[in-house]
């Protein structure tokens, strides 16, 4: 039952992040206003989220391995959010990495 709840929450969390990415890609524009560091942060963010998605998909076949990938990447995501957030660091950390951490723990 715990694994099923984790998978449902994982689908919801990943869907939200995919909506954010596709919204940014399709409605983007304004790329000329981004600094070089903002572009690098965006690339790192995309790599982290894609790794989370990979771990989540892998957890359907290899539950523990996929869950461990999700958990470790969520910890990296929390650290990344804490380092890159200007203000409201705790809010940024809890909104970005914490949902994935909960999903990984529930699936494990």
C-alpha positions as CSV (number, residue, x, y, z in Angstrom):
1,X,0.0,0.0,0.0
2,X,2.9,2.4,0.9
3,X,4.5,1.7,-2.5
4,X,1.3,2.4,-4.3
5,X,0.8,5.8,-2.5
6,X,4.5,6.6,-3.3
7,X,3.9,5.9,-7.0
8,X,0.7,8.0,-7.2
9,X,2.5,10.9,-5.4
10,X,5.5,10.4,-7.8
11,X,3.3,10.7,-10.8
12,X,1.8,13.9,-9.4
13,X,5.1,15.5,-8.5
14,X,6.7,14.6,-11.8
15,X,3.7,15.9,-13.7
16,X,4.0,19.2,-12.0
17,X,7.7,19.5,-12.9
18,X,7.0,18.5,-16.5
19,X,4.3,21.2,-16.7
20,X,6.8,23.7,-15.4
21,X,9.5,22.7,-17.9
22,X,7.1,22.6,-20.9
23,X,5.6,25.9,-19.8
24,X,9.1,27.4,-19.7
25,X,10.1,25.9,-23.1
26,X,6.9,26.8,-24.9
27,X,6.2,30.1,-23.3
28,X,9.8,30.9,-22.8
29,X,11.2,33.9,-24.6
30,X,13.3,36.4,-22.7
31,X,16.4,34.2,-22.9
32,X,18.5,37.2,-23.8
33,X,17.8,38.5,-20.3
34,X,19.2,35.5,-18.5
35,X,22.7,35.7,-17.1
36,X,25.2,32.9,-17.7
37,X,24.8,31.6,-14.1
38,X,21.0,31.4,-14.5
39,X,21.5,29.3,-17.7
40,X,23.8,26.9,-15.8
41,X,21.4,26.7,-12.9
42,X,18.6,25.8,-15.4
43,X,20.7,23.1,-17.0
44,X,21.6,21.6,-13.6
45,X,18.0,21.7,-12.5
46,X,16.9,19.9,-15.6
47,X,19.6,17.2,-15.1
48,X,18.4,16.7,-11.5
49,X,14.7,16.4,-12.4
50,X,15.5,14.1,-15.3
51,X,17.5,11.9,-12.9
52,X,14.5,11.9,-10.6
53,X,12.2,10.8,-13.4
54,X,14.7,8.1,-14.4
55,X,14.9,6.8,-10.8
56,X,11.1,6.8,-10.5
57,X,10.6,5.0,-13.8
58,X,13.3,2.5,-12.8
59,X,11.5,1.9,-9.5
60,X,8.6,0.2,-11.3
61,X,10.9,-2.6,-12.4
62,X,13.6,-2.5,-9.7
63,X,11.9,-1.0,-6.7
64,X,14.8,-0.5,-4.3
65,X,17.4,0.7,-6.8
66,X,15.0,3.2,-8.3
67,X,13.9,4.4,-4.9
68,X,17.5,4.9,-3.8
69,X,18.2,7.0,-7.0
70,X,15.1,9.1,-6.2
71,X,16.2,9.5,-2.5
72,X,19.8,10.5,-3.3
73,X,18.9,12.8,-6.1
74,X,16.2,14.4,-3.9
75,X,18.9,15.1,-1.3
76,X,21.1,16.7,-4.0
77,X,18.0,18.7,-5.1
78,X,17.4,20.0,-1.6
79,X,21.1,21.0,-1.3
80,X,21.0,22.7,-4.8
81,X,17.8,24.6,-3.9
82,X,19.4,25.7,-0.6
83,X,22.6,27.0,-2.4
84,X,20.8,28.7,-5.3
85,X,17.8,30.2,-3.5
86,X,18.3,33.9,-2.7
87,X,15.6,34.3,-0.1
88,X,13.2,31.9,1.5
89,X,15.8,29.1,1.5
90,X,13.7,26.7,3.6
91,X,10.7,27.2,1.3
92,X,12.7,26.5,-1.8
93,X,14.3,23.4,-0.3
94,X,10.9,22.0,0.9
95,X,9.1,22.7,-2.4
96,X,11.7,21.4,-4.7
97,X,13.4,18.3,-3.2
98,X,11.2,17.3,-0.3
99,X,8.3,15.9,-2.4
100,X,10.8,13.6,-4.2
101,X,12.3,12.6,-0.9
102,X,8.9,11.6,0.4
103,X,8.2,9.7,-2.8
104,X,11.5,7.8,-2.6
105,X,11.0,6.9,1.0
106,X,7.5,5.6,0.4
107,X,8.6,3.5,-2.6
108,X,11.6,2.1,-0.8
